Amino acid sequence: MNTFTKQYEIAKNNAKQYMKNGQISAYLQSLVEMNKYKKLMVTVIAN
């Protein structure tokens, strides 16, 4: 669970940085990655 949280935060920071730089496709990829980790965290909590 702790590693998912760290990876989620890293993806979140990357997304912010990509948006500042105007890299839209990389930003969207980071959002997808954030969504993946968020789903994993919910799954771990549910079990």
Stockholm file with secondary structure:
# STOCKHOLM 1.0

chainA/1-47         MNTFTKQYEIAKNNAKQYMKNGQISAYLQSLVEMNKYKKLMVTVIAN
#=GR chainA/1-47 SS CHHHHHHHHHHHHHHHHHHHHTCHHHHHHHHHHHHHHHHHHHHHHHC
#=GC SS_cons        CHHHHHHHHHHHHHHHHHHHHTCHHHHHHHHHHHHHHHHHHHHHHHC
//
